[in-house]
């Protein structure tokens, strides 16, 4: 008898394994991959867009869902993203879950609203939302962006966005931006936060520098409806205040001493021939060294030293850089000068336009103080615009491509 | 007190100590420290551990004068029937309040972070039912279970902390002294009761093989607890920075939601079960201590039979506050502040009275 009751008790425990009220059945859920947030129209606070992925798509046994698309996009007005889950069920059959959500996309218009941050904090409330979600700012309405972005080859959205954003970060064309960093920098209020920037709108512009473009500005043709991800949206204390180009984003990566970007290919002016540029893979020997000195509670003096290792790949001027030491030196100095000048321009821009910087230098400044009250009374944010910043770039030239030498033009065309 | 047949040894007690106090890194203890110590919160455990070491030293002095006597007998012996009863009653209220408040917080963690749709009372009842089952088995069994799960719990904690430390930014350590050196020392001392469970462990001396293994386990346990608390508090800080981490209710659970194991995302489901087991063991010990003291106070010889009733009362009291976010957290902080003076001064009073009675000297001549 005692044995029987034990068996019954243990069998009852099995029921608990289902998770009581929180049991979830895979086929009864609609999986949201991306959450889009727009400013609402008239009385609605916000407009929510979901990309709901189709788990059947692309699987080996395509049962009844062979002709279903890879994802669906829906847009509707809502009060917040949590009640939106229920609202969505007016049009979607299954229960909405954010379990596999990986992307939060907001429109530039909404991000520039002072009230934007209020809705962002909803993301910290729902247990299904994780802090490693990516944050993307779109130039147009996010609902249009998510709806119309239909890449031709990567049809599954989770695969497409994952790869596109990963690659963008590897090439440093877009910054690394997740929710954790967004909240962290917003809450310190001392630095600028850079978020990924993307658009479908094409506004080609002509620039003097090859990388000096933002999303939408690259003159690309041959593909339709595919988004461009480049540059960054600049946030100050939870509100968007501007944009940086892809090149500026790369420079910001290099100037930040907590980041260590590897393997971005940049182009530099060829010192021997005005018409040509050399391309090189830039990597850091070590993260930038930031030295900061503060005297008598005045604005800081910031010395940034950036040790770069550049592998030159192209040589259109066909000058023999490899063998001729003096020419190599000239190239080195020219690259250093060019980078320093561009970085100085960027730093000036942050000082004048934003009155804050995205390079994480406030963290270095924190080291100069032994207690938080001291640092707070110093008021870093007020002091930064008057900071003296000097940047020195030190270039080490690595290989010159697979075949290092090219013939001289004169010899080639005798 | 029965149970003499399976007494607890050093390793089991180390496991119990670690689970009782080291696992606090996974609840709201770190936020309590972050709140006042900001980015110097990791220094807290060091100061607390040093102070605890002094307290332990004094308590051992007293305990070794009475061989196998536990805290309960020592208090009765030193303060007599009436005053002793009152002191023990206060201690019993302390441990019971800690059990109620902490278990209420833990069921809140489970509900808010993992099972948002399940009613809190169900989770709470299940948690306490499992603990009652464990506590009824007696201290020997609790020790064996603790030792059995100890390696898994430590391993999962260390893996989680190492991964998060690798994602961290060391610059968040600065400004090094946080709110100021004196503030750090003062606030840490006020929060010393984070390790006040040690006082209640002295109830278990009669259940131990001998006093020597009890001492050894206490010291090893103290080192382990301090290390895990420092490690945990540091790793949360290095991921979130002090302003953000102050705002989190349960940083450990946020961290295991953030980190990735290589290509694996959503790894919290790997860490959650171990955390759950450790909390079960933790409340089992709490419940048992509470029952032991209650048994002596109200002369219940077979106190094990009172455990289910006690647990039921605990659940109902713990379920009264409607919003744990506000009330419970404040209660916990207040309880910590109240327990601190008891934890710091009671050992010294015990020692002083024992000295006056001449019991300490007799120990030396023996």
Interface residues (C-beta under 8 A of the other chain):
Chain A: X16 X19 X20 X21 X22 X99 X127 X130 X131 X132 X180 X183 X184 X187 X188 X258 X360 X363 X364 X366 X367 X369 X370 X371 X372 X373 X374 X375
Chain B: X38 X39 X112 X113 X114 X115 X116 X117 X118 X119 X122 X126 X169 X171 X172 X174 X175 X176 X177 X178 X179 X180 X181 X239 X240 X241 X242 X243 X244 X247 X254 X257 X258 X260 X265 X266
